[in-house]
Amino acid sequence: MKRRDLLKAAALIPAAAAVTAAPTQASPMTRKFDEEYDLVIVGSGFAGLAAAYSANKNGLNKILVIEKMGAFGGNSAICGGIACMPDTPLQKKHGIEDSPELLVKDMLKVGRGFNHPELCEAMAKGASTAYEMLMECGVEFKDKLIRLGGHSAPRGHIPTNASGGGIVVPMHKYLLNKGVKFQNRTNVSAIIRDDANNVCGVEVQTDFDPNTGSAKGEMTYGSRHGIVIATGGWGNDKKFVKTTMPAYANLKASAQPGATAEMIKSLLSLGSLPIMLDMYQLGPWGSPDERPAGPGSFFADYAFSEGIAVDPMTGKRFVNELSSRRTRSEAELEVMKKGTKAKPNYPFTFCGEETTKRSEGFRAAYRDGAVRKSDSVAELAKLHGVDETQLAQTIAEWNEIVEGKPDPFNKPLDVRTQLKPPFYSFRLSPVLHYCMGGVAITADAQVVDVTTCEPINGLFAAGEITGGVHGMDRLGGCSSVDGLVFGQIAGRAAAKYKANV
């Protein structure tokens, strides 16, 4: 069907374009799309895959997952893949007491109370079903758990390859075997609503080149059960970030190149209710010595946990190394402010050799030079420009804490490891990591209309494109669980919904 013909038959919402109010009186009409599906899902990361899984489980067979980029998986495929899930069989095996209620308590504390409680609870309670889904899809986790900053228990499940690909690839294969169709290099140029204002399809550009924005074809896809949007955040859209949060305009971003703002703009144009679009999370494990979220970021999580972080200017610890990402990032930025362009003052974290044996990412970061080895306190002090006497005292004080002396920062210790040479250190510089805001959704993953504060019929969303789950800050290892849980919810809700296609 040609675009001009479709425009006559349906309200078509161009990406990022302003629109007028659509009719509210239902009046089903006959229309033709180039292709029709039970469900079209936009985005192929954790949320999109979980939506496809759930929709299929709930009876939908003809499912299309479209992806703008050449590679499937988005940010999910390149992240560390840590999933912080409470009350799982792996936690029970290791004797760890945990619960969804405790995770909600942690989320509200780190989110500083700006979370939407019903979304928090839905995520925490749904984590067990996400775990079961991952097991069915063939995902494998290491036989250990890690405690990330802000968590009250070790609940970080690590894929065996220590990558989000360890989740994305098995789920992709599982869904292919179930008949789900995946189509890459397909860019949504418009979301289609019928004359009753229900979302019923998308217009797309095929053979899309994300580098040039050019495409070779144009198609329309009808979706009998609405549309699920799972496109992630926009951390790499410098103009949008600068406009919404000027203070972060010059920060490096950990997101993949395709993490731009076209879809959030399109959803806003559609009349979706925005939530905290100016709030972003910084990754405290960023470094001036590697790409954002490189292998050293994984090492840093272990160094934060079993080692310490030091301000070179004072030679002392400056933060609870297992506090929230926001707390650590803000503390690091304060340390960096003491430096100058000619003489920067990057804080650094370090640990002993025993810790490196447990740390994913260590070998690659050490090989690439982001992690540096020092055979003595004197070498470590010289490497980072710290007073040697003060640094030796700081290390001695930490070793007393390891032996049982109270920690003035109240950092929890799951593994008590003395700091002794050789030391392995990593310089720190926060990076822009996660979009805290997005469109508002209900607990059933329905996108909320800005004018009515009621769900938009046929429009579902999950993952980083949505806001409210995490409030002002997100616990580490919870973006994966957010995407997986709300992807499942969106797929299930869409399966129950029937559009006029």
C-alpha positions as CSV (number, residue, x, y, z in Angstrom):
1,M,0.0,0.0,0.0
2,K,1.3,3.4,-1.0
3,R,2.0,6.0,1.8
4,R,-0.4,8.5,0.2
5,D,-3.2,5.9,0.2
6,L,-2.6,4.9,3.7
7,L,-2.7,8.5,4.8
8,K,-6.2,8.7,3.5
9,A,-7.2,5.6,5.5
10,A,-5.5,6.1,8.8
11,A,-4.0,8.6,11.2
12,L,-0.2,8.2,10.6
13,I,2.1,9.7,13.2
14,P,5.4,10.7,11.7
15,A,8.4,10.1,13.9
16,A,9.1,13.2,16.0
17,A,6.4,15.3,14.4
18,A,3.7,17.3,16.1
19,V,0.1,15.9,15.7
20,T,-3.3,17.1,16.4
21,A,-5.8,15.3,18.5
22,A,-7.1,12.1,16.8
23,P,-10.8,11.1,16.7
24,T,-12.0,9.2,19.7
25,Q,-15.1,7.7,18.2
26,A,-14.4,4.1,17.2
27,S,-15.2,3.5,13.5
28,P,-13.6,0.4,12.2
29,M,-12.6,0.6,8.6
30,T,-11.1,-1.7,6.0
31,R,-7.5,-0.9,5.2
32,K,-4.6,-2.8,3.7
33,F,-1.0,-3.0,4.9
34,D,1.9,-4.3,3.0
35,E,2.2,-7.1,5.6
36,E,0.1,-8.0,8.6
37,Y,1.3,-9.7,11.8
38,D,-0.2,-10.8,15.1
39,L,2.3,-8.5,16.9
40,V,5.0,-6.1,15.8
41,I,7.8,-5.5,18.3
42,V,10.2,-2.6,17.8
43,G,13.6,-3.3,19.3
44,S,15.5,-6.6,19.7
45,G,17.2,-6.2,23.2
46,F,16.1,-7.8,26.4
47,A,12.7,-6.1,26.5
48,G,11.9,-6.9,22.8
49,L,13.0,-10.5,23.2
50,A,11.0,-11.0,26.4
51,A,7.9,-9.5,24.7
52,A,8.2,-11.9,21.8
53,Y,8.7,-14.8,24.2
54,S,5.6,-13.9,26.3
55,A,3.4,-13.1,23.3
56,N,4.2,-16.5,21.8
57,K,3.5,-18.2,25.1
58,N,0.2,-16.5,25.2
59,G,-0.9,-17.7,21.8
60,L,0.5,-15.3,19.2
61,N,2.3,-17.0,16.3
62,K,3.0,-14.4,13.7
63,I,5.4,-12.1,15.5
64,L,7.8,-9.7,13.9
65,V,10.7,-8.1,15.8
66,I,12.3,-5.2,13.9
67,E,15.7,-3.6,14.6
68,K,17.1,-0.4,13.3
69,M,20.7,-1.4,13.4
70,G,22.6,-4.1,11.4
71,A,23.2,-6.2,14.5
72,F,20.4,-7.4,16.8
73,G,20.4,-6.9,20.5
74,G,21.1,-3.2,21.0
75,N,22.7,-2.2,24.3
76,S,21.6,-5.5,25.8
77,A,24.0,-7.4,23.6
78,I,27.1,-5.3,24.6
79,C,26.4,-4.8,28.3
80,G,27.8,-7.0,31.1
81,G,24.6,-8.9,31.3
82,I,24.4,-8.9,35.1
83,A,20.8,-9.6,36.2
84,C,20.0,-8.8,39.9
85,M,17.1,-11.2,40.6
86,P,16.0,-12.0,44.2
87,D,14.9,-15.4,45.6
88,T,16.3,-17.5,42.7
89,P,17.4,-21.2,42.9
90,L,21.1,-19.9,42.5
91,Q,20.7,-17.6,45.5
92,K,19.2,-20.5,47.6
93,K,22.1,-22.8,46.5
94,H,24.6,-20.3,47.9
95,G,22.6,-19.7,51.1
96,I,21.7,-16.1,50.3
97,E,18.5,-14.8,52.0
98,D,16.7,-12.4,49.7
99,S,13.2,-11.4,48.6
100,P,11.3,-9.2,46.1
101,E,10.3,-7.0,49.0
102,L,14.0,-6.4,49.9
103,L,14.8,-5.5,46.3
104,V,11.9,-3.0,46.2
105,K,13.2,-1.4,49.4
106,D,16.7,-1.1,47.8
107,M,15.2,0.4,44.6
108,L,13.2,3.0,46.5
109,K,16.2,4.0,48.6
110,V,18.5,4.4,45.6
111,G,15.7,6.0,43.5
112,R,15.3,8.5,46.3
113,G,11.5,7.9,46.5
114,F,10.9,9.1,42.9
115,N,10.0,5.6,41.7
116,H,6.5,4.6,40.8
117,P,5.9,1.9,43.5
118,E,3.6,-0.3,41.5
119,L,6.2,-0.5,38.7
120,C,9.0,-1.4,41.3
121,E,6.8,-4.1,42.8
122,A,5.9,-5.5,39.4
123,M,9.6,-5.7,38.4
124,A,10.7,-7.3,41.7
125,K,7.9,-9.8,41.8
126,G,8.3,-10.7,38.1
127,A,12.0,-11.4,38.4
128,S,11.4,-15.0,39.2
129,T,9.4,-15.5,36.0
130,A,12.2,-13.8,34.1
131,Y,14.6,-16.3,35.6
132,E,12.4,-19.2,34.5
133,M,12.2,-17.7,31.0
134,L,16.0,-17.4,30.8
135,M,16.4,-21.0,31.9
136,E,13.9,-22.3,29.3
137,C,15.7,-20.3,26.6
138,G,19.1,-21.9,27.5
139,V,20.8,-19.0,29.3
140,E,23.6,-20.2,31.6
141,F,24.9,-18.3,34.6
142,K,28.2,-18.6,36.5
143,D,28.0,-20.5,39.8
144,K,28.4,-17.4,41.8
145,L,26.7,-14.1,42.7
146,I,28.0,-10.6,43.0
147,R,26.7,-7.7,45.2
148,L,26.6,-4.5,43.3
149,G,26.4,-1.0,44.9
150,G,23.2,-0.2,46.7
151,H,22.0,-3.9,46.9
152,S,21.3,-5.4,50.3
153,A,22.3,-8.9,49.1
154,P,24.5,-10.6,46.5
155,R,21.9,-11.0,43.7
156,G,23.9,-10.3,40.6
157,H,23.6,-13.3,38.2
158,I,26.5,-13.3,35.7
159,P,26.1,-15.0,32.3
160,T,28.9,-17.5,31.7
161,N,30.4,-15.3,29.0
162,A,30.1,-12.2,31.3
163,S,28.2,-10.4,28.5
164,G,24.6,-9.5,27.6
165,G,25.2,-11.6,24.5
166,G,25.0,-14.6,26.9
167,I,21.3,-13.7,27.3
168,V,20.5,-12.2,23.9
169,V,21.9,-15.0,21.7
170,P,20.2,-18.0,23.4
171,M,16.9,-16.1,23.5
172,H,17.2,-15.1,19.8
173,K,17.8,-18.8,18.9
174,Y,14.9,-19.9,21.0
175,L,12.5,-17.5,19.4
176,L,13.7,-18.3,15.9
177,N,12.8,-21.9,16.6
178,K,9.4,-20.8,17.7
179,G,8.9,-19.1,14.3
180,V,9.4,-15.5,15.4
181,K,10.6,-13.3,12.5
182,F,13.5,-10.9,13.0
183,Q,14.2,-8.1,10.6
184,N,17.2,-5.8,11.0
185,R,18.1,-2.5,9.3
186,T,14.4,-1.5,9.6
187,N,13.6,1.9,10.9
188,V,10.2,3.0,12.2
189,S,9.3,6.2,10.4
190,A,5.8,6.5,11.8
191,I,3.4,4.8,14.2
192,I,-0.1,4.2,12.7
193,R,-3.3,4.8,14.5
194,D,-6.8,4.0,13.1
195,D,-9.6,6.4,13.0
196,A,-10.6,5.3,16.5
197,N,-7.2,6.4,17.8
198,N,-5.9,2.9,18.4
199,V,-2.3,2.0,17.5
200,C,-2.5,-0.6,14.8
201,G,0.7,-0.6,12.8
202,V,4.0,1.0,11.8
203,E,5.4,2.5,8.7
204,V,9.1,1.5,8.2
205,Q,12.1,2.2,6.1
206,T,13.8,-1.0,5.0
207,D,17.5,-1.5,4.2
208,F,18.0,1.4,6.5
209,D,21.6,2.7,6.9
210,P,21.9,4.2,10.4
211,N,25.1,6.0,9.4
212,T,23.5,8.0,6.6
213,G,19.9,7.8,7.5
214,S,19.1,6.6,4.0
215,A,16.8,3.7,3.1
216,K,16.0,1.7,0.0
217,G,12.4,0.9,0.7
218,E,9.2,1.8,2.5
219,M,6.7,-0.6,4.0
220,T,3.6,-0.6,6.2
221,Y,3.1,-3.4,8.8
222,G,-0.3,-3.9,10.4
223,S,-0.3,-5.5,13.9
224,R,-3.5,-7.2,15.2
225,H,-2.5,-6.9,18.8
226,G,-1.0,-3.4,18.9
227,I,2.7,-2.4,19.0
228,V,5.4,-3.0,21.6
229,I,8.1,-0.4,21.8
230,A,11.3,-1.7,23.2
231,T,13.9,0.6,21.6
232,G,15.9,1.5,24.7
233,G,17.4,4.9,25.6
234,W,18.9,7.8,23.7
235,G,22.3,8.2,25.5
236,N,24.2,8.7,22.3
237,D,21.9,11.5,21.1
238,K,24.2,14.4,22.1
239,K,21.8,17.1,21.1
240,F,18.9,15.6,23.0
241,V,21.0,15.0,26.1
242,K,22.5,18.5,25.9
243,T,19.0,20.0,25.6
244,T,17.5,18.1,28.5
245,M,20.6,18.1,30.8
246,P,23.2,20.6,29.8
247,A,25.6,19.6,32.6
248,Y,26.0,16.2,31.0
249,A,26.6,17.5,27.4
250,N,30.2,16.6,27.3
251,L,30.2,13.3,29.0
252,K,31.1,10.1,27.1
253,A,28.2,7.7,26.8
254,S,28.2,3.9,27.2
255,A,25.3,3.4,24.8
256,Q,25.7,1.8,21.4
257,P,25.7,4.2,18.4
258,G,22.0,3.5,17.6
259,A,20.8,4.8,21.0
260,T,19.3,8.0,19.7
261,A,16.2,9.9,20.4
262,E,13.9,9.3,17.4
263,M,11.6,6.9,19.1
264,I,11.1,8.9,22.3
265,K,10.4,12.0,20.2
266,S,7.9,9.9,18.2
267,L,6.1,8.7,21.3
268,L,5.9,12.2,22.7
269,S,4.4,13.4,19.4
270,L,1.9,10.7,19.7
271,G,0.7,12.2,23.0
272,S,2.6,9.9,25.4
273,L,3.1,11.2,29.0
274,P,6.8,12.0,29.6
275,I,8.5,11.2,32.9
276,M,11.8,12.7,34.1
277,L,13.4,13.1,30.6
278,D,16.2,15.3,32.1
279,M,17.4,12.5,34.5
280,Y,20.3,10.4,33.6
281,Q,22.4,7.9,35.4
282,L,26.2,8.1,35.4
283,G,28.4,4.9,35.5
284,P,30.9,5.3,38.3
285,W,33.1,2.7,36.7
286,G,33.9,4.8,33.7
287,S,37.6,5.5,33.0
288,P,39.6,8.0,30.9
289,D,41.7,4.9,29.9
290,E,39.2,2.9,28.0
291,R,36.0,3.2,26.0
292,P,32.8,3.7,28.1
293,A,31.7,0.4,29.8
294,G,34.8,-1.4,28.6
295,P,36.1,-4.5,30.3
296,G,37.6,-2.4,33.1
297,S,34.1,-1.5,34.2
298,F,33.5,-5.1,35.2
299,F,36.9,-5.2,37.0
300,A,35.9,-2.0,38.8
301,D,32.9,-3.6,40.3
302,Y,35.1,-6.2,42.0
303,A,37.7,-3.5,43.0
304,F,34.9,-1.4,44.5
305,S,33.6,-4.5,46.4
306,E,36.9,-5.9,47.7
307,G,39.3,-3.0,47.4
308,I,39.0,0.8,47.9
309,A,38.8,4.0,45.9
310,V,41.2,6.9,46.7
311,D,41.4,10.6,46.0
312,P,44.9,11.2,44.7
313,M,44.9,14.7,46.2
314,T,44.3,13.5,49.8
315,G,45.4,9.9,49.6
316,K,42.2,8.9,51.4
317,R,39.0,7.1,50.6
318,F,36.2,9.5,49.7
319,V,33.0,7.4,49.4
320,N,31.4,4.1,50.3
321,E,32.6,2.1,47.3
322,L,29.3,0.1,47.3
323,S,27.0,3.1,47.6
324,S,24.6,3.8,44.7
325,R,25.9,4.7,41.3
326,R,24.7,8.3,41.7
327,T,26.4,8.7,45.1
328,R,29.7,7.3,43.8
329,S,29.6,9.2,40.5
330,E,28.9,12.5,42.3
331,A,31.7,11.9,44.7
332,E,34.1,11.1,41.9
333,L,33.1,14.3,40.0
334,E,33.9,16.3,43.2
335,V,37.3,14.7,43.3
336,M,37.9,15.5,39.7
337,K,37.0,19.1,40.2
338,K,40.2,19.5,42.3
339,G,42.3,18.8,39.2
340,T,43.2,21.0,36.3
341,K,43.5,20.4,32.6
342,A,47.2,20.3,32.9
343,K,47.1,18.2,36.1
344,P,43.9,16.2,36.3
345,N,42.9,14.5,39.6
346,Y,41.3,11.2,38.6
347,P,40.2,9.1,41.5
348,F,41.2,5.5,41.3
349,T,40.1,2.1,42.7
350,F,42.4,-0.8,43.4
351,C,42.6,-4.2,44.8
352,G,45.0,-7.1,45.5
353,E,45.9,-9.9,43.2
354,E,43.5,-12.4,44.8
355,T,40.5,-10.3,43.7
356,T,41.7,-10.2,40.1
357,K,41.3,-14.0,40.0
358,R,37.5,-13.6,40.5
359,S,37.0,-10.6,38.3
360,E,35.5,-10.8,34.9
361,G,37.0,-8.1,32.6
362,F,40.3,-8.1,34.4
363,R,42.4,-9.8,31.8
364,A,41.2,-7.7,28.9
365,A,41.5,-4.4,30.9
366,Y,45.0,-5.3,32.1
367,R,46.0,-6.4,28.6
368,D,44.7,-3.1,27.2
369,G,46.5,-1.0,29.8
370,A,43.4,0.4,31.6
371,V,44.3,-1.6,34.7
372,R,47.8,-1.1,35.9
373,K,50.0,-3.3,38.2
374,S,52.1,-1.8,41.0
375,D,54.4,-4.1,43.0
376,S,54.6,-1.8,46.1
377,V,52.8,1.0,47.8
378,A,55.6,3.3,46.6
379,E,54.9,2.3,42.9
380,L,51.1,2.7,43.4
381,A,51.6,6.2,44.9
382,K,53.9,7.3,42.2
383,L,51.6,6.0,39.5
384,H,48.7,8.1,40.7
385,G,50.6,11.0,42.2
386,V,49.6,10.3,45.8
387,D,51.6,11.0,49.0
388,E,53.1,7.6,49.8
389,T,52.9,7.9,53.6
390,Q,49.2,8.8,53.5
391,L,48.4,6.0,51.0
392,A,50.2,3.5,53.2
393,Q,48.1,4.7,56.2
394,T,44.9,4.4,54.1
395,I,45.7,0.9,53.1
396,A,46.5,0.0,56.7
397,E,43.2,1.4,57.9
398,W,41.3,-0.6,55.3
399,N,43.1,-3.8,56.4
400,E,41.9,-3.2,60.0
401,I,38.4,-2.8,58.7
402,V,38.8,-6.1,56.9
403,E,39.8,-7.7,60.2
404,G,36.6,-6.3,61.9
405,K,37.1,-2.7,62.8
406,P,34.0,-0.5,62.0
407,D,34.1,1.2,58.6
408,P,33.3,4.9,58.8
409,F,31.6,4.6,55.4
410,N,29.6,1.5,56.4
411,K,30.5,-0.5,53.3
412,P,29.2,-4.1,53.4
413,L,31.8,-6.8,53.0
414,D,30.9,-10.1,51.5
415,V,34.5,-11.1,50.8
416,R,37.2,-10.0,53.3
417,T,40.5,-9.6,51.4
418,Q,43.6,-7.8,52.8
419,L,45.1,-5.2,50.5
420,K,48.7,-6.2,49.8
421,P,51.1,-6.0,46.8
422,P,50.9,-6.4,44.0
423,F,48.1,-3.9,43.6
424,Y,45.9,-3.5,40.4
425,S,44.5,-0.1,39.9
426,F,42.0,1.6,37.6
427,R,41.4,5.4,37.1
428,L,37.8,6.6,37.3
429,S,35.8,9.1,35.4
430,P,32.0,8.8,35.3
431,V,30.2,8.2,32.0
432,L,26.6,8.8,30.9
433,H,25.1,5.3,31.2
434,Y,21.3,5.2,31.4
435,C,18.2,7.3,30.7
436,M,16.2,7.4,33.9
437,G,13.2,9.0,32.2
438,G,10.9,7.9,29.4
439,V,7.3,7.5,28.7
440,A,4.9,6.6,31.5
441,I,3.4,3.1,31.5
442,T,0.9,1.3,33.6
443,A,1.8,-1.9,35.5
444,D,0.5,-3.7,32.4
445,A,3.1,-1.9,30.3
446,Q,0.5,0.2,28.5
447,V,1.7,3.7,27.5
448,V,-0.1,6.5,29.2
449,D,-1.8,9.4,27.2
450,V,-0.7,12.9,28.3
451,T,-4.1,14.4,27.9
452,T,-6.3,11.7,29.6
453,C,-3.7,10.0,31.9
454,E,-5.3,6.8,30.6
455,P,-3.6,4.0,28.5
456,I,-3.3,4.6,24.7
457,N,-5.1,1.6,23.1
458,G,-2.7,-0.7,21.4
459,L,0.6,0.9,22.5
460,F,2.8,-1.0,24.9
461,A,6.4,-0.2,26.0
462,A,9.1,-1.8,28.1
463,G,12.7,-1.2,29.1
464,E,14.8,2.0,29.0
465,I,12.3,3.8,26.8
466,T,10.0,4.0,29.8
467,G,10.3,5.9,33.0
468,G,9.3,5.6,36.6
469,V,10.6,2.1,37.5
470,H,13.8,3.3,39.0
471,G,13.1,6.9,40.1
472,M,16.1,9.2,40.1
473,D,18.7,6.4,40.0
474,R,18.9,2.8,39.1
475,L,20.5,-0.1,40.9
476,G,23.2,-1.9,39.0
477,G,22.1,-5.1,37.3
478,C,18.4,-4.0,37.2
479,S,18.1,-2.6,33.7
480,S,18.3,-6.2,32.4
481,V,15.6,-7.3,34.9
482,D,13.5,-4.3,34.0
483,G,13.6,-5.1,30.3
484,L,13.0,-8.8,30.8
485,V,10.1,-8.4,33.2
486,F,8.3,-5.6,31.5
487,G,9.0,-7.2,28.1
488,Q,7.1,-10.2,29.4
489,I,4.3,-8.1,30.7
490,A,4.0,-6.2,27.5
491,G,3.9,-9.3,25.4
492,R,1.3,-10.9,27.6
493,A,-0.9,-7.7,27.7
494,A,-0.6,-7.3,23.9
495,A,-1.7,-10.9,23.4
496,K,-4.9,-10.0,25.3
497,Y,-5.5,-6.9,23.2
498,K,-7.2,-6.9,19.8
499,A,-6.8,-4.1,17.4
500,N,-9.1,-3.3,14.5
501,V,-6.8,-4.6,11.8
